[in-house]
Amino acid sequence: MRFRIAVIGVLAGLLVSGCGVVTVDKGCAQIKKQSLEKREWGRELLNSAMEGRVTDDAKAQAESLGARYFIEGLKLITDNPQCFTEDEIKFAEQLLTP
């Protein structure tokens, strides 16, 4: 029992210390990068389908995959509000609302 309390104390100390802040900053940087990449991939697939750069057989798949990637990128914004500005969150929420 004492060991568990000690481990919890150490973990809490790391989260409060500068080490924890660096981890959060790096985590947010990674989340932002993933969000941007997914939205870019989605946009590119949707544009390819709309502009006829894919065959008719692949058009539906490109549209579906493009929409899925774009939505996943937006959800990363709404699921991680600590990493984004209020404007980015509001915009993502508006796009995700049916």
ChimeraX attribute file (.defattr): number of C-alpha atoms within 10 A of each C-alpha:
attribute: neighborCount
match mode: 1-to-1
recipient: residues
	/A:1	5
	/A:2	7
	/A:3	8
	/A:4	9
	/A:5	10
	/A:6	11
	/A:7	11
	/A:8	12
	/A:9	11
	/A:10	12
	/A:11	13
	/A:12	12
	/A:13	13
	/A:14	14
	/A:15	14
	/A:16	11
	/A:17	11
	/A:18	11
	/A:19	11
	/A:20	15
	/A:21	13
	/A:22	12
	/A:23	13
	/A:24	15
	/A:25	13
	/A:26	12
	/A:27	13
	/A:28	17
	/A:29	14
	/A:30	13
	/A:31	18
	/A:32	18
	/A:33	13
	/A:34	16
	/A:35	20
	/A:36	17
	/A:37	15
	/A:38	22
	/A:39	21
	/A:40	16
	/A:41	18
	/A:42	24
	/A:43	18
	/A:44	16
	/A:45	24
	/A:46	22
	/A:47	16
	/A:48	17
	/A:49	21
	/A:50	13
	/A:51	9
	/A:52	10
	/A:53	12
	/A:54	16
	/A:55	11
	/A:56	11
	/A:57	8
	/A:58	12
	/A:59	18
	/A:60	14
	/A:61	15
	/A:62	22
	/A:63	20
	/A:64	15
	/A:65	17
	/A:66	24
	/A:67	19
	/A:68	16
	/A:69	22
	/A:70	22
	/A:71	19
	/A:72	17
	/A:73	24
	/A:74	23
	/A:75	16
	/A:76	20
	/A:77	25
	/A:78	20
	/A:79	10
	/A:80	13
	/A:81	13
	/A:82	13
	/A:83	20
	/A:84	16
	/A:85	11
	/A:86	12
	/A:87	9
	/A:88	15
	/A:89	21
	/A:90	13
	/A:91	14
	/A:92	18
	/A:93	15
	/A:94	11
	/A:95	11
	/A:96	12
	/A:97	6
	/A:98	5
